[in-house]
């Protein structure tokens, strides 16, 4: 049984990665329905929480059916992160996660996210302050290092464990790589096999199929897998992986009707939670994957990402059902 503090996650948990403008409550609801064992919110700015910014506060919204759920925070100032931890604890998550992995320029180049990998002593000091500011388990998501010359993740994991984190998720790339090239899980395996490490170690990066999930579980010995981009428009990825682990069988791809039902439910929840304009806009990144593999779909996809009312999008989804209802997805097309 994998545990983070007292939070039990099962024998080999599948975690939904925190993704900005993706892992919001509507999407998390679908991922939970399809088998995610542990989910994280979108990352939340510590400065935004302290200033009581509406967007940051809204990201604290969590629901009982999501548990166990972690709220992820980021920032570059230790005192701000300490205050944000106290605010976050009041929202009632099961876990508080620190983002030390975001590679985007506006975050990393201000010393937050993966930017703090350039200052490991500060990273350790900040983590210690956060751990001491809450009674909740604290976890960390990070990368191998800033670049190829600073892959200090084995030492970093030890030092973060020593100041009290209770699990670590590692993306197998450096900040400089962003999302390019192949994720290197060999260093993740080194962290896991380090005799000094006793906290759960979760691997992240390039898990896009049940077969790869099983291969990496067996090859690298991690305690669980965190899935990010492969879940976008594809919340059933968790169900597929679990079924393959249990039976060795690849589930058939979801039918067109299942995809339309999921997309419609996702859109409806998104609009309800964020309002029509923002709910529609933030759904658009999901459609390409929901309907990946359907031939001659370009005009429909264009409509889905340009229509600006919930009713119009729902009407388009039903038109897709009517036109392509007999389309059979294959493992290759999906």
Secondary structure, DSSP 4 states (H G I P E B T S, - for coil): --EETTEE--SSEEEEPP-TTTSSHHHHHHHHHTT-SEEEPPPEEHHHHHTT-HHHHHTT---GGG-SEEEEEE-S-HHHHHHHHHHHHHTT-SEEEEEE----HHHHTTTSGGGGGG-HHHHHHHHHHHHTT-SSEEEEEEES-SSTT---HHHHHHHHHHTT--EEEEESS-TTTTT-S----HHHHHHHH-TT--SEEEEES---SHHHHHHHHHHH--SEEEE-GGGTT-TTHHHHHHHHHHHS-PPPPPPHHHHHHHHHHHHHHHHHHH-HHHHHHHHHHHHHHHTTT-TT-HHHHHHHTT--SHHHHHHHHHHHHHHHTT----TTT-
